[in-house]
Amino acid sequence: MKFRIRCAGKALLVVVAIAALGWVVMTLWNWVIPALFVGARAIDFAHALGLLVLSRILFGGFRGHGGWRERRHWRKWEAMTPEEREHFQTAWRSRHAPRKED
């Protein structure tokens, strides 16, 4: 039962996030574009959602870094020997260790 509630909650969160992003795109478009370009029209909510989908197709989405880059790094990690992995982890920790303030 908890699984269904969590899934429903996540689905609701996704719908609300999409609606919020659509509203933000619509508001920004209607604020900026008609003022910059003569003859540009304001858009409605459905057109804003379409613009979001188009940007997802053209620019690769809302997930941040990912996709083919993560798979490439995973293949590199899988190809490393245990010694190379240990060396990599040691170097990573030394670069990303929190700095101590004196």
VOBA-1610 file (N, C-alpha, C; in pm, whole numbers, padded with zeros to 5 digits, always signed):
BEGIN
Met+00082-00119+00000Met+00000+00000+00000Met+00087+00126+00000Lys+00194+00124+00080Lys+00282+00241+00085Lys+00346+00266-00051Phe+00376+00157-00123Phe+00436+00170-00257Phe+00343+00246-00351Arg+00215+00212-00348Arg+00117+00280-00434Arg+00102+00426-00398Ile+00104+00455-00270Ile+00092+00594-00225Ile+00214+00673-00270Arg+00335+00613-00255Arg+00456+00680-00300Arg+00454+00703-00450Cys+00412+00605-00526Cys+00404+00620-00673Cys+00304+00728-00711Ala+00190+00729-00646Ala+00089+00831-00674Ala+00143+00969-00636Gly+00214+00979-00525Gly+00272+01105-00483Gly+00376+01155-00582Lys+00460+01063-00630Lys+00562+01101-00728Lys+00497+01144-00860Ala+00394+01073-00901Ala+00324+01109-01024Ala+00261+01248-01011Leu+00200+01274-00897Leu+00141+01405-00872Leu+00248+01514-00873Leu+00362+01485-00813Leu+00473+01580-00812Leu+00522+01610-00953Val+00531+01509-01037Val+00573+01528-01177Val+00473+01615-01251Val+00344+01589-01231Val+00241+01669-01299Val+00247+01814-01253Val+00264+01836-01124Val+00272+01972-01071Val+00398+02041-01123Ala+00511+01969-01129Ala+00635+02027-01180Ala+00622+02065-01327Ile+00559+01980-01407Ile+00539+02011-01549Ile+00448+02133-01564Ala+00344+02139-01484Ala+00254+02254-01490Ala+00327+02382-01448Ala+00409+02373-01344Ala+00483+02491-01299Ala+00584+02536-01404Leu+00654+02442-01465Leu+00749+02477-01571Leu+00677+02539-01690Gly+00563+02485-01726Gly+00485+02542-01835Gly+00441+02684-01805Trp+00398+02707-01682Trp+00357+02842-01643Trp+00475+02938-01646Val+00592+02893-01599Val+00712+02978-01601Val+00751+03013-01744Val+00751+02914-01834Val+00785+02939-01973Val+00685+03037-02035Met+00557+03016-02010Met+00455+03104-02065Met+00474+03247-02015Thr+00498+03263-01886Thr+00514+03396-01828Thr+00639+03465-01883Leu+00750+03393-01887Leu+00873+03453-01939Leu+00859+03489-02087Trp+00801+03400-02165Trp+00782+03428-02308Trp+00696+03554-02326Asn+00584+03559-02256Asn+00493+03671-02272Asn+00551+03801-02219Trp+00646+03794-02131Trp+00710+03912-02076Trp+00822+03962-02166Val+00902+03869-02221Val+01023+03908-02293Val+01003+03918-02444Ile+00951+03815-02506Ile+00952+03805-02652Ile+00868+03915-02720Pro+00743+03941-02679Pro+00669+04049-02747Pro+00736+04186-02732Ala+00808+04207-02623Ala+00876+04335-02605Ala+01000+04346-02694Leu+01064+04235-02725Leu+01186+04237-02805Leu+01159+04236-02955Phe+01060+04161-02998Phe+01036+04141-03140Phe+00899+04197-03179Val+00902+04287-03277Val+00777+04344-03327Val+00700+04233-03399Gly+00575+04221-03370Gly+00491+04121-03435Gly+00486+03988-03362Ala+00567+03971-03257Ala+00561+03847-03179Ala+00436+03848-03092Arg+00373+03734-03080Arg+00249+03724-03003Arg+00273+03657-02869Ala+00185+03680-02777Ala+00186+03609-02650Ala+00139+03466-02674Ile+00183+03374-02590Ile+00144+03234-02605Ile+00057+03194-02487Asp-00018+03086-02507Asp-00100+03034-02398Asp-00028+02915-02334Phe-00094+02856-02237Phe-00032+02747-02159Phe+00002+02627-02246Ala-00085+02590-02337Ala-00059+02474-02423Ala+00063+02497-02512His+00077+02618-02563His+00195+02649-02645His+00322+02649-02559Ala+00312+02692-02435Ala+00427+02689-02345Ala+00472+02545-02319Leu+00376+02454-02299Leu+00411+02314-02281Leu+00474+02257-02408Gly+00424+02297-02524Gly+00484+02255-02650Gly+00626+02307-02665Leu+00649+02428-02620Leu+00784+02484-02623Leu+00878+02407-02530Leu+00826+02363-02415Leu+00907+02280-02325Leu+00944+02147-02391Val+00849+02085-02457Val+00876+01958-02526Val+00978+01979-02637Leu+00962+02087-02712Leu+01057+02117-02819Leu+01197+02140-02764Ser+01208+02211-02654Ser+01340+02232-02594Ser+01399+02101-02544Arg+01314+02012-02494Arg+01361+01880-02451Arg+01417+01801-02569Ile+01348+01808-02682Ile+01395+01737-02800Ile+01525+01797-02852Leu+01532+01929-02858Leu+01648+01995-02919Leu+01770+01997-02828Phe+01750+02019-02700Phe+01864+02041-02611Phe+01890+01929-02511Gly+01810+01827-02508Gly+01845+01711-02429Gly+01785+01702-02291Gly+01703+01791-02249Gly+01624+01762-02133Gly+01652+01839-02007Phe+01585+01795-01902Phe+01581+01864-01775Phe+01655+01788-01666Arg+01729+01685-01703Arg+01794+01601-01603Arg+01932+01648-01564Gly+01984+01750-01621Gly+02120+01791-01592Gly+02216+01704-01670His+02325+01664-01607His+02424+01580-01675His+02375+01437-01677Gly+02398+01371-01785Gly+02354+01233-01791Gly+02356+01182-01933Gly+02279+01079-01955Gly+02269+01023-02088Gly+02396+00952-02128Trp+02445+00982-02247Trp+02559+00910-02301Trp+02685+00934-02220Arg+02697+01048-02153Arg+02818+01076-02075Arg+02832+00979-01958Glu+02722+00953-01887Glu+02729+00862-01774Glu+02766+00721-01818Arg+02713+00677-01929Arg+02746+00543-01978Arg+02893+00534-02018Arg+02944+00641-02077Arg+03084+00643-02116Arg+03174+00632-01993His+03142+00708-01889His+03222+00701-01766His+03210+00564-01700Trp+03093+00505-01705Trp+03076+00372-01647Trp+03160+00270-01722Arg+03165+00280-01854Arg+03249+00188-01932Arg+03396+00204-01897Lys+03438+00329-01876Lys+03578+00352-01834Lys+03603+00288-01699Trp+03510+00306-01607Trp+03525+00248-01472Trp+03532+00096-01481Glu+03446+00036-01561Glu+03445-00109-01575Glu+03575-00162-01637Ala+03639-00082-01721Ala+03762-00125-01788Ala+03884-00111-01699Met+03872-00042-01586Met+03987-00021-01496Met+04018-00147-01417Thr+04146-00162-01388Thr+04188-00269-01298Thr+04158-00225-01155Pro+04158-00317-01059Pro+04135-00277-00919Pro+04238-00175-00869Glu+04363-00186-00914Glu+04464-00089-00873Glu+04434+00050-00930Glu+04390+00054-01056Glu+04356+00183-01117Glu+04234+00244-01049Arg+04139+00162-01010Arg+04022+00214-00938Arg+04063+00274-00804Glu+04147+00203-00733Glu+04194+00252-00602Glu+04269+00384-00617His+04355+00392-00719His+04429+00516-00745His+04332+00629-00779Phe+04233+00602-00861Phe+04134+00702-00897Phe+04057+00751-00775Gln+04013+00656-00690Gln+03937+00694-00571Gln+04021+00777-00475Thr+04148+00741-00460Thr+04237+00817-00373Thr+04255+00959-00426Ala+04279+00972-00556Ala+04295+01105-00615Ala+04166+01186-00603Trp+04051+01122-00623Trp+03923+01191-00613Trp+03901+01242-00471Arg+03929+01158-00372Arg+03910+01199-00233Arg+04003+01314-00195Ser+04126+01310-00244Ser+04220+01417-00208Ser+04178+01550-00271Arg+04119+01546-00389Arg+04075+01669-00453Arg+03946+01722-00395His+03859+01633-00350His+03726+01674-00306His+03707+01664-00154Ala+03816+01653-00082Ala+03806+01648+00065Ala+03767+01786+00117Pro+03683+01790+00222Pro+03648+01921+00278Pro+03771+01988+00338Arg+03781+02116+00315Arg+03896+02192+00365Arg+03874+02226+00511Lys+03978+02209+00589Lys+03969+02241+00731Lys+04013+02384+00751Glu+03931+02458+00821Glu+03961+02600+00851Glu+04040+02603+00980Asp+04148+02681+00979Asp+04230+02694+01102Asp+04185+02810+01183
//
